[in-house]
Amino acid sequence: MNYTNFTDLQQDLKNKKISCQEIVQYYLKRIEKYKHLNAFLEVFRESATETATRIDNNIKQGKAIGKLAGMVIGIKDVFAYKGHGLNASSKILGDFKSIYTATCVQRLIDEDAIIIGRLNCDEFAMGSSNESSAFGKVLNYLNTEYVPGGSSGGSAVAVSADLCWASLGTDTGGSIRQPASFCGIIGLKPSYGRISRYGIVAYASSFDQAGTFTKNIEDAALLLSIMAGSDEYDATCSEKPVPDYTQVLQQKPSSVKCAVLKDTLENEGLADYIKIAFENKIKELQKQGYIISYIDFPYLEYLIPTYYVLTTAEASSNLARYDGIRYGYRSKNITEGDMALEQTYIKSRSEGFGKEVKRRIMLGTFVLSAGYYDAYYTKAQKVRRIVYDFLKNTFKQFDAIMLPSTPTSAFKFGEKTKDPVSMYLSDIYTVLANLGGNPAISIPLGKNPVDNMPFGMQIITDTFEEAKLLQIAGHI
């Protein structure tokens, strides 16, 4: 299909120049052709075809169609979709099928979106390279020797490889923006509470947020307008009114004041080619009238430790429910006797969870344990508050913060798997927005001159200022 924007596609759909069936068949063929990328864990051929037929019939009969009619969307394997599989890319969930649909997915379906399948990710959304999935790694479409980023690697690759029009991911510490940067597309993480988390498998409940992968800002704005808003099933979901973000893009930002965090550019882990490209972009924006100031950010080295102490603590609590008793995987290596119940718990979890998930559960249990709670968990919460206050004060003076999305472009498979800390540091620029609950977006910036792999720049705005974020990103 030779469409670059959704408005043209939907117009042709209404004029019967193309049908939803043809659109779905196009993507099904693409998915089959590129199945070696391992982006999809399951393709919903039957339900997607049924939805396409229903929409086509409504068009033939002159009935109204939804805002997303004709848009084919893939969902990360952490979103519930009634009657369809849900594994969180883990063995522990076995052949579990959802008994209800996540609120944000339902809102897309209500506007006639076609859900084409569920996408591979790091197990329980824990990872930065999509190498921890129980169902094998996802390959980067641009170069299969390189990681696609994580945890939403399948979602990023599906859009990058044109296996669906857009996709959903989740972002706990950069799991949308980092793979978007590695795959050369746009990744949007809204404010915490902007989109309901009901029906999303929890990793760290005070950090997790659903977001989108798209090829343009207009699609990101459209999807956010539909998915955002209060939800009676999620008490953490904001009741703030949702603007029509697509209308905001019609306006050009005026006198934009942006802050650049000096410490992010002086970090020894930042690749020279990203620093040069970023600084060149800043100079270009200054010529266009952007007012840009370089400010100190003395907390950079504390971001990753704070993030991992807090998220692993929440993960150890959230993942306690997967016990081999109620649903999902149960070990067959249980011997009868007084210890049978305890064996069921231990062996089911030991066999069902992968290495990275077990590492984070144990770390989280440790920081919450007696004698260490104040030394780690309480201290991390204090640092989180300091970061939150820093962001709030910064946004009293500036419209946005700009920084690189990642310290490098995509790395090769196996490069960082033996050194978890090195892997965790690939999120050093993205966790800031999660600690503060701020909306952030990664947009393409340039390519590594050595291997031609892409990288992005990141924009962060004040909480619930997605309109401003999309407006600035759209202009850039």
N, C-alpha and C positions, 0 to 999 in steps of 0.2 A: 504494500500500500504506500502510495506516495503522498501521504498527508503529514504536514508539519505542525498543524494546530487542530485542536478538537472542534473548533467552530466550523471549519470547512468540512470535516468528516460528518458532523451531525447534520449540516445543511444538505449534503448529498444523500444522507440517510432519509431525511424527510422528503426529499425530491425523488426518492426511489432510484437514484443512480447507483446505489450500493445497498446491500442488505446486511442486517446483523449476522445472518448465517454466513455470508461471505467473509465478514470480518473475523468471526470466530474460527472459521476454517483456515483463514490465513495464519492466525496465531497458532492453531493446533499443528499446522505443517511446520511452522518455525520451531515450535517446541520439540517436535520429533527430530527435526534436522539437527538441533543443537542440544540433544539430550545428554551428550557427553559432558556438557558443562555442569550437570547435576544440580541445576537451579531449582527444578521442581521435584518435590517428593511425591506429589499426587496431582494428576491433571483431572479436573472435573468436567470431562467431556460431555457426560450425559446432562448434568444440570445446566451447564453453560449453553449447550445446544437448545435445551428446552426454553431457557430464558430468551435466547436469540429469536426463537420461533414465535414466542409470545409477543415480543416487541415488534417484530415484522408484521404480525397479524394486526396489531393495534394501529400501525401506520397505514396498512391497507384499508382498514375500516375507518380511517380518519379520526381515531381517538388520540387524546393527548399522550405525549410520552415524557418521561422524566428528563431532568437536566443532564443525566449521564448516559442516556440511551446511546448505545454504540461504543461506550468506553469499556474496554476489557482490562480487568484489574486482577493482579495476583496478590495473595495475602501471605505474609510471613507465618510460619508454622507455630504461632503462639496465639493466633486469633481464632476464637470459636466460631464455627459455621455449622449450624444445625444439620445433623445427618451426614456430616463429612468428617474425615479423620483429623485428629489433633495429637501431635506427638511432642511438640517443643523440641523436635530433632533429637529425642532421647529414647533409649530402649525402655526406660522405666514406665512409659505410658502405654506400651504394648500396642494393641489394635484399638485403642480408645477412639470413640466417635463422639462428637459434640452433641449435647442434648438441647442446646440453645445457641443463639447467634450473638456475637459481641455487638454492643450498641453501635459502634462506629461502622462496623460492616453492614449492619442492618440499615443504617441511614443511607449508605451507598446503594444497597439493593433497592430501597424504596424509591430511589431516583433512577432506577433501571440500569444500574451498573451490572456488568456481566462478570462474575467471579470465575476465573479460569482455572485456578488451582492454588495449592499451598506450596510455599517456597522454603527451601532449605535454609538453615541458619545454624549458628553455633548453639550447642546444646543448652537449653534453658536461657538462651540469649546471653550466654557467658563466653565472650571471646572477642578478639579483634582481627581475626583472619579467616573465619569460617572453616577452621581445621578441626574443631572439636565436635562437629555433628556426628551422631551415631550412625548416620547414613552416608558418610563420606564427604569429602571436601567439595566445595563449589569452586569451579575454575573461572578465572577472570576472562571474559569474552575478548578483551583487547589483546591479551597474551596469556595463554593457559599455563605458563610457567609461574605466573604471579598470583598472589592471593587477591581476592576481590574485596577484602576488608570484612569486618564483622561488627556485631553479630549478624546483621541483616544482609549477609553477602548474597544469598539467593535472590532477595528482593532487588538489590542493586543490579545484579547481572541480568535479571529478567528484563529490566527496562533498557539497560545498556545494549543488550543483544536483540532488542525488539521482539521479545517473547510475549509481551503484553504492553498495553499503552502506558499504564502506571502501576505502581505497587505500593502496598502498605508495609511498614516496618515498625519497630519499636526502638526507642533511644533511651538508654539508661545512663550511659556515660559517653555517648558518641556513636552508637550503633546504627544510626542513619547517616550522619554527616561524614564519618570516616569512610565507609564503603562508597558513598556518593563521590567523595574526593578521589578514591582509588579507581573508580569506574568512569569518571568524567561526566557525571550527571548532577542533577540538583537534588539535594536532600534537605527536607524541612522537619525540624523538631519544634512543635509549638510549645507554649508555656505549659508548665505542669498544671493540670486541671482544665486545660482548654478543651481536650477531647476525653470522653469517658474511657476509663480503663476496664469497665465491666465487660467480661468475656475475653480478657487478655490474660494469658498465663503469667503469673507474677514472678518477677525476679527480685527486685528491690522496690517495694511499694511506694516509697516516698521519692523515687527517682523516675520510675518507668513512665514513658509517654509515647503514645502512638504518633506516627508521622508518615510522610509520603516520599516516594521517589518519582520524579518526573523528568521530562526533557526540557520543560520550559516553566517559567514562573506562573503563567496563566493557569496551567493545570493544577499547580500546587495551591493557588488561591481558590480555585473552584472546589477542589476536594476538601480543603479546610473549611470553607463556608458551609459545606454540607455536613461534615462530620462533627464540627465543634458545637458546643452548647451543653446546657445542664442535663443531668440524667438522674432520675430518682433512684437508680440502682447503684450509683457511685457517689458517696457522700463527699469525696474529695474533688468532684467535678465542679468547676466554677459556674455560677449562675449569671455571670456577666453577659449582657446581650452580645450576639454575634453579628458583626457587620458583614456586608457583602464585600468580601475581600477583592473580588474581581473588579468592582467599580473603582477601588482605590488605585489600581494600576493605571487607570486613565489619567491620573494626575501625576505631574512631575514633582519630585521632592524639591523644596526650595530651601536654600541656606542650610544644608545639612551639616551639623557639627558632629564629627566622629573622633573617637579616642582610639589610639593605637597603643597597646601595652608594650612598652619598650622591652620589658623582660622577656617577652615571647620571642622577640627578634634576636635577642642576645643569648638565647639558650644554646648551649653547645650542641644539642641534639638536632637543631634545625639545619636542614640541608641548604647549602649555599644557593642552589638554583631556585629554591622556593623563596628564600629571603630576597634575592634579586628581583624575582618576578613580582613579589608582594610590594616591595618598595617602589618599583616602577609603576604599579597600578595605583599606589597612593599618590605619586606625583601626577599621574594622569587625572585622577579625580580632583586634585587640588586645582589643576588648570581649568577644570569644569565648574569650579566654584565651591567645592566641598571645603569646609573648614576643618582641618585635621590637626590634632594635637597629640604629641607623644607623652604618655604619662607613665609613672612608676606603678608596678604591680609586684609588691614584695612577697606575694604568697604562692608564686608559681610552683616552687618545689614541694609545697604542702598539699597541692591539689590531689595528686594521685594517691598518696597515703590516706588522706582523709576520705576520698571517694571509696577506696577499697575496704577500709575499716567499716564504713557505714553500710555499703551495699552487701558485703559478705555477711554482716550481722543480720540484715533483713532477709537475705537468701537462706541462711540457716534456719530461720523461723518459717519462711514461706514454703520451703521444700520438705518440711517435716511431714506434710500430709501424704507424701508419696512413700508409702510404707509396705506395699505388697499385700495389703489386707483388703482394702475396699475396691480398688480398680487397678488396672495396669499390670505391669510385669510382677510375677511372683516366682521366686527361685524354686526350682524342682529339687534342689539338693538339701532338703530338710529331712532330718531323722526324727521319728516320733519319740516323745519323752517329755520330761519336765521343762526342758529348754526349747521346745519346739517353737513357741511364740517368739521368743527372743531371737532364735535362729532365723525365723522368717523375716523379721525386721532387718537383721544384720546382713544376711545373704542377699535378700532382694535388693536392698539399697546398694550393697557393694557391687553386685553384678549389674544392676540396672542403671546406675549413674556412671558417667564417664569420668576420666581423670581430672579434668578441669573443674567440673561441678563438685566433685568430692573435695578437691583442694579448697574451693571457696566455702563449702559448708563447714569444713574443719576450721578454717581461718575465722569464719564468722562465729562459730561456737566458742572458739578460744577468746575472742575479744569481748564476748558477752559473759564469760565465766567469772566466778567469784575471785577477787584479787586482781583481775585485769580489766574489769568493766570501766572503772574510773580512769585508769591509765591509758586506755585506748578509745573505747566507745564514747565516753563522756567528753574526752578531749577533742575527738573528731567532730562531735556535735558543736563544740565551741568554735572550732575553726570554720565549720560550715556557716555559722552565724556571722563570723568576721567577713567571710567572702560575700555572703548575702548583703551585709551592710555596705561593703565596698561597692558592689554593683549598684545598689540603690542610690548611693551618694554620687556615683559616676553618672548615672542617668538623670540626675538633677541638672547636670551641666552639658551632657552630650545626648544626641539622638541615638547613637549606636557605638558599639565597639567593634573594631575590625582586627582580625588576627588570622594566621594561617589555619587551615582546617586540620592539617596533620604535619608532623615534623619532616616526613619524607613522602615520596610517592610509594606505590605498592611495592612490597618486598617479595622475594621468592618463597615458595613453599618450603617449610622446614627451617628457615633462617632463624626464627625466634621461638620455636616450640620447646627448645631445651632450656630456655631462660625466661620464665614467666614474668619477671620484673621488666625485662626488655620489651616483652609483648605489651605489658600494661602501660608502659611509657608511650606507646603509640597513640594513647588517648589523652596525652598531656594537655592538648589545646581544646579538647571537646568537653571534658568533664566540668569545666567552669560553668557553663550554662545549666548543667544538671544540678550542680550544687546550689545554684541560685534560683532554679525553677524558671529560668528565662527562655524565651523563644530564640532559636538560632537556625541559621541556614548555611549550607555549604554550596557554593556555586563554582563552576570550573574557572581556573585561573591560568594554567599553563601545562607544559609537559616537561618531564625529565629529559634533558638533552642527550643523555646516554642511551636510555632504553625506550624513550618516547611514551612512557606511562604518565597519565594525567595526575594532577593534584588541584586542590581547590583553595579558595579563600572563604573565611567564615565571617558572618555578620551576626552580632547579638544585639537585641534591643531590650528595653525594660519589659517586665512581665505584662502580658496581655497587649503588647504593642505589635502584634503580628501584622497589622495594617501597615505600619511604618516600616517594618522589616521587609515585607514583600515589595513595598514601593521602592525602597532603596536598592534591594537586590534586583528588581526588575529593571531599574534604570541602569545599574552597572552592567 
